[in-house]
């Protein structure tokens, strides 16, 4: 029996008379890595902001956590959270911990180690590479030890080494820490290495959902499925 930890049903959202999300429904199983695919402007970020509570005016319902279980904690990296460039990695984490009312530095130290920044915790963020910056943003999202992690285009701007490092980190968080992850990316081949299930968002709706096993067994690719589902390509 599946245990859904995040459910969205019939989500609709308009901005200034323009429909961004028409009728979006997704169900994410606990322990899953769910990849959301869609072109720019398809509504991915809007959906993520609704799921995290950053947008509260919308039609539809969102449920977080398993039935009969204490409400799950959700953290996100959406729209590049601000960092203090003239502060160190540790000081940035400390400022986030203050907002979360965390007074013990042990969780900060533990999280910096998890994201691979323990050795450069005293380095100023302005001297960080793009990959290090992304890992710091991820670390700030992990401070509260979330059950669900939502990531909007986390590999943007990363070089191949940075992408590979982030991939391994996300798989570690999922496999070892049991974190459920909802992630979007324009690099569909990379998403195939990470996600276990995919939803294709087009014209404000999820037009197709597919599991990684189905893709591997069919001999096709996520990119081909995306083109078929959104542009009427060959079936």
C-alpha positions in Angstrom: 0.0 0.0 0.0 1.4 3.4 -1.0 1.8 6.1 1.7 1.4 9.5 0.1 3.3 12.2 2.0 2.4 15.1 -0.3 -0.9 15.3 -2.2 -2.2 18.2 -4.4 -5.7 17.9 -6.0 -7.2 20.1 -8.7 -4.8 23.0 -8.1 -5.9 26.1 -10.1 -4.1 29.5 -10.1 -4.6 32.7 -12.1 -2.5 35.8 -12.3 -4.1 39.0 -13.8 -6.7 36.9 -15.6 -4.0 34.5 -17.0 -4.4 30.8 -16.1 -1.1 29.5 -14.8 -2.3 26.2 -13.3 -5.5 24.8 -14.8 -6.1 21.5 -13.0 -2.9 20.0 -11.4 -3.1 16.9 -9.3 -0.1 15.0 -8.0 0.5 12.4 -5.3 4.0 11.8 -4.0 4.9 8.7 -2.1 7.0 8.8 1.0 10.7 8.2 0.1 10.1 9.0 -3.6 12.1 11.4 -5.7 9.6 13.1 -8.0 10.8 15.0 -11.0 8.6 17.7 -12.4 9.2 18.6 -16.1 7.9 21.6 -18.0 9.0 24.5 -20.1 9.7 28.0 -18.7 6.4 29.6 -17.7 4.6 26.2 -17.4 3.8 26.9 -13.7 6.4 24.8 -12.0 7.6 27.5 -9.6 4.0 28.6 -8.9 3.1 25.0 -8.0 6.1 24.7 -5.8 5.3 28.0 -4.0 1.7 26.7 -3.4 3.0 23.4 -2.0 5.3 25.2 0.4 2.6 27.7 1.5 4.3 30.7 0.0 1.2 31.2 -2.1 -2.0 30.8 -0.1 -4.7 32.0 -2.6 -5.5 29.3 -5.0 -8.2 26.8 -5.8 -7.8 23.1 -4.9 -6.4 21.3 -1.9 -2.9 20.5 -0.6 -2.2 17.8 2.0 1.2 17.3 3.6 2.0 14.2 5.7 0.7 10.7 6.0 -2.8 10.0 7.4 -2.6 9.5 11.1 1.0 10.7 11.3 2.3 14.0 12.7 2.4 16.7 10.0 5.6 16.5 7.9 8.1 19.3 7.7 8.7 20.8 4.3 11.8 22.8 3.2 12.5 24.3 -0.2 15.1 26.0 -2.4 12.9 28.2 -4.7 13.9 31.3 -6.6 17.5 31.4 -5.2 17.2 32.2 -1.5 19.3 35.2 -0.5 22.7 34.6 1.0 24.9 37.1 2.9 28.0 37.3 0.6 30.2 39.0 3.2 29.5 36.3 5.8 30.9 32.9 6.0 29.0 29.7 5.3 28.7 29.1 9.1 27.4 32.6 9.7 24.8 32.2 7.0 23.7 29.0 8.5 23.7 30.6 11.9 21.4 33.4 10.6 19.0 30.8 9.2 19.1 28.8 12.5 18.2 32.0 14.4 15.1 32.4 12.2 14.2 28.8 13.0 14.8 29.5 16.8 17.6 26.9 16.9 20.1 27.8 19.5 22.4 24.8 19.4 25.2 25.0 16.8 25.5 21.2 16.6 22.8 20.9 13.9 24.6 23.6 11.9 27.9 21.7 12.1 26.2 18.4 11.2 24.4 19.9 8.2 27.6 21.6 6.8 29.2 18.2 6.9 26.3 16.6 5.1 26.5 19.1 2.2 30.3 18.9 2.1 31.1 22.4 3.3 32.6 21.5 6.7 36.2 22.2 5.5 35.3 25.7 4.3 32.7 26.7 6.8 34.7 29.9 7.7 35.2 30.9 4.0 33.3 34.0 2.9 30.4 33.1 0.6 31.5 35.7 -2.0 34.5 33.5 -2.7 32.3 30.4 -3.2 32.0 28.6 -6.5 28.5 28.2 -8.0 28.4 24.6 -6.8 29.4 25.5 -3.3 26.8 28.2 -3.2 24.1 25.7 -4.3 25.2 23.3 -1.5 25.0 26.1 1.0 21.4 26.9 0.0 20.6 23.3 0.2 22.2 23.1 3.7 20.0 26.0 4.8 17.0 24.1 3.6 18.1 21.0 5.5 18.7 22.7 8.8 15.3 21.8 10.1 15.7 18.2 9.1 12.8 18.2 6.7 10.7 15.2 5.6 10.1 16.7 2.2 12.6 18.8 0.2 11.4 20.9 -2.8 14.0 22.0 -5.3 13.4 24.4 -8.2 16.1 24.0 -10.9 18.9 23.3 -8.4 21.5 22.5 -11.1 21.1 25.8 -13.0 24.5 27.4 -13.5 26.5 24.3 -12.3 29.3 22.8 -14.3 29.4 19.0 -14.9 31.3 18.3 -11.7 28.9 20.5 -9.7 25.9 18.7 -11.2 27.4 15.3 -10.3 28.2 16.3 -6.8 24.6 17.6 -6.2 23.2 14.4 -7.7 25.2 12.3 -5.3 24.1 14.5 -2.4 20.4 14.2 -3.2 20.7 10.5 -3.7 22.4 10.2 -0.3 19.7 12.3 1.4 17.0 10.2 -0.1 18.6 6.7 0.4 20.3 7.3 3.7 18.1 10.0 5.3 14.8 9.0 3.8 14.1 12.5 2.6 11.3 12.7 0.0 12.3 15.0 -2.8 10.3 17.0 -5.4 12.7 18.5 -8.0 12.4 20.3 -11.3 15.1 20.6 -14.0 15.5 21.4 -17.6 18.3 18.9 -17.9 16.1 15.9 -18.5 18.9 13.4 -18.9 20.2 14.4 -15.5 16.8 14.1 -13.9 16.6 10.5 -15.2 19.6 9.7 -13.0 17.9 11.0 -9.9 14.1 10.8 -9.9 12.0 7.6 -9.5 8.8 9.1 -10.9 8.1 12.0 -13.3 5.3 14.4 -14.0 5.1 16.4 -17.2 3.4 19.8 -16.7 2.0 21.4 -19.8 -0.7 24.0 -20.4 -1.4 24.1 -16.7 -2.0 20.4 -16.2 0.0 17.2 -15.6 -0.4 15.6 -19.0 1.6 12.4 -18.2 3.2 10.6 -15.3 5.7 7.8 -15.7 8.0 5.8 -13.5 11.7 5.4 -14.2 11.2 1.6 -14.6 8.8 2.2 -17.4 11.2 4.5 -19.2 14.1 1.9 -18.9 11.9 -1.0 -20.1 10.5 0.9 -23.0 13.9 1.9 -24.4 12.8 5.5 -24.7 14.0 8.6 -22.8 12.4 11.2 -20.7 13.1 13.8 -23.3 11.3 11.7 -26.0 8.3 11.2 -23.7 8.2 14.9 -23.0 8.2 15.7 -26.7 5.5 13.1 -27.4 3.3 14.5 -24.5 3.6 18.1 -25.3 4.2 18.5 -29.1 2.5 15.5 -30.6 5.7 13.6 -31.5 5.7 10.0 -32.7 4.3 7.5 -30.2 
